[in-house]
Amino acid sequence: MAVLRKPKSNNSDGSSINSVEDLYQLAREKSITCLPIDLAKLASLLQIKIMGAKLDETVSGVLKKDPAGVWTVLYNEGQSYVRSRFTIAHELAHFCLHRGNRDNFEDDVFFRTESSDWMEKEANRFAGELLMPRDEFKKAVDQGITNIDELARRFAVSTYAVRVRAKELGYKGHGL
């Protein structure tokens, strides 16, 4: 007996995107720069607006859906460029992983702490993977780029983000 399967959805609204791998596949299909990943173009493909905003100094970023169903990422424009990139990646993670749970996410500047709930931990891990893909990170280290500052520049992230990602991938030491 033959079985027909529905083709995998290729919706432009991002409804079929729920992993870092899905985002990178979409980026490659649309010729988006992947090193470092162009978050603005990626969000645009998902029909997510990204805007800098004057947020309370304790708020790092917000992901919200308006009544018309449009998703928007607001990042604190008072943050550094690399911090803003992590915040945007973190909010994109909420979109990909958690949009079915609620329509509004507000992340304070301390969302990286160990006391974060499971959604925050997942979003942090996802953001790290999106900004510093395992294979690209390992390739850089194998090519001799072991200085934290150099790796941070390569991936356009903070040195703290590099240290966290390096630890997740099993690397040790300040110079990796």
C-alpha positions in Angstrom: 0.0 0.0 0.0 1.4 3.4 -1.0 1.4 6.1 1.6 1.3 9.8 0.7 3.0 12.3 2.9 2.4 16.0 3.0 5.5 17.8 1.8 7.4 19.6 4.5 6.0 23.1 4.8 8.2 25.8 3.3 6.2 28.7 4.7 7.8 32.1 4.5 6.2 33.0 7.9 8.7 30.8 9.7 6.1 28.3 11.0 8.3 25.3 9.8 11.5 26.8 11.4 12.2 25.4 14.8 15.9 24.7 15.0 19.2 26.3 14.3 19.7 23.8 11.5 16.4 25.0 9.9 17.6 28.6 10.1 20.9 27.8 8.5 19.3 25.9 5.8 17.0 28.8 5.1 20.0 31.2 5.2 21.9 29.1 2.7 18.9 28.8 0.4 18.5 32.6 0.4 22.2 33.4 0.1 22.4 35.1 3.5 25.8 35.7 4.9 26.5 33.0 7.5 29.8 34.0 9.0 28.9 36.0 10.9 25.2 35.3 10.4 23.2 38.2 9.1 20.4 38.3 11.7 18.5 41.2 10.2 18.1 39.4 6.8 17.3 36.1 8.6 14.6 37.8 10.7 13.2 39.5 7.6 12.8 36.1 5.9 10.8 35.0 9.0 8.7 38.1 8.7 10.0 39.4 12.1 10.7 43.0 12.5 13.8 44.0 14.4 14.0 47.4 16.1 16.3 49.1 18.5 14.4 50.7 21.4 14.9 52.7 24.5 14.1 50.0 26.9 14.5 50.1 30.7 18.2 49.5 31.5 17.2 46.1 33.1 15.6 44.9 29.9 17.8 43.4 27.2 15.2 42.5 24.7 11.6 41.7 23.9 9.8 39.5 21.4 6.2 40.2 21.0 3.3 39.5 18.6 0.9 42.3 17.9 -2.9 41.7 17.4 -2.4 41.4 13.6 0.0 38.5 14.2 3.2 40.4 13.3 6.2 39.5 15.5 8.7 42.1 16.5 12.1 41.9 18.3 13.0 45.0 20.3 16.6 45.2 21.5 17.9 47.7 24.0 19.7 50.3 21.9 21.9 51.1 24.9 23.7 47.7 24.5 26.9 47.1 22.6 26.7 45.8 19.1 27.8 42.3 20.1 25.4 42.2 23.0 22.6 43.3 20.7 23.4 40.5 18.3 23.1 37.9 21.2 19.9 39.5 22.3 18.4 39.3 18.8 19.6 35.7 18.4 18.0 34.9 21.8 14.7 36.4 20.8 14.8 34.6 17.4 15.3 31.4 19.5 12.1 32.2 21.5 10.3 32.6 18.1 11.5 29.3 16.8 11.2 27.3 19.9 8.5 28.9 22.1 6.1 31.0 20.0 3.4 28.4 20.7 3.7 29.0 24.4 3.0 32.7 24.5 3.0 35.9 22.5 5.3 38.1 24.6 8.8 37.5 25.9 10.7 40.1 27.9 14.3 39.3 28.8 16.2 41.2 31.5 19.9 41.8 31.3 20.5 38.9 33.7 18.8 36.3 31.5 22.0 34.3 31.3 22.0 33.5 34.9 21.8 29.9 36.2 18.4 30.8 37.8 16.8 31.2 34.4 13.8 29.1 33.5 14.0 26.3 30.9 12.9 28.5 28.1 15.6 31.0 28.8 18.3 28.3 29.0 17.1 26.9 25.7 17.1 30.3 24.1 20.6 31.0 25.3 21.9 27.7 24.0 20.1 28.2 20.6 21.5 31.8 20.3 25.0 30.5 21.0 24.6 27.8 18.3 23.2 30.3 15.8 25.9 32.8 16.3 28.8 30.3 16.6 27.9 27.0 14.8 29.7 24.0 16.1 31.4 23.1 12.8 32.6 26.7 12.2 33.8 27.2 15.7 35.8 23.9 15.6 37.2 24.8 12.2 38.4 28.2 13.5 40.1 26.5 16.5 41.6 23.8 14.2 43.0 26.6 12.0 44.8 28.0 15.0 42.4 30.7 16.1 42.4 30.1 19.8 42.5 33.6 21.1 39.2 34.5 22.7 39.2 38.1 21.3 39.9 36.8 17.8 37.1 34.3 18.0 34.8 37.0 19.3 35.6 39.2 16.3 35.2 36.3 13.8 31.6 35.5 15.0 30.7 39.1 16.0 29.9 38.1 19.6 31.2 39.0 23.1 34.2 37.3 24.6 31.8 36.0 27.3 29.7 34.3 24.6 32.8 32.7 23.1 33.8 31.4 26.6 30.3 29.9 27.2 30.2 28.3 23.7 33.8 27.0 24.0 32.8 25.3 27.4 29.7 23.8 25.8 31.9 22.3 23.0 34.4 20.9 25.5 37.2 23.4 25.2 39.2 24.6 28.2 41.4 27.5 29.1 41.4 31.2 28.3 43.3 30.7 25.1 41.3 27.6 24.3 
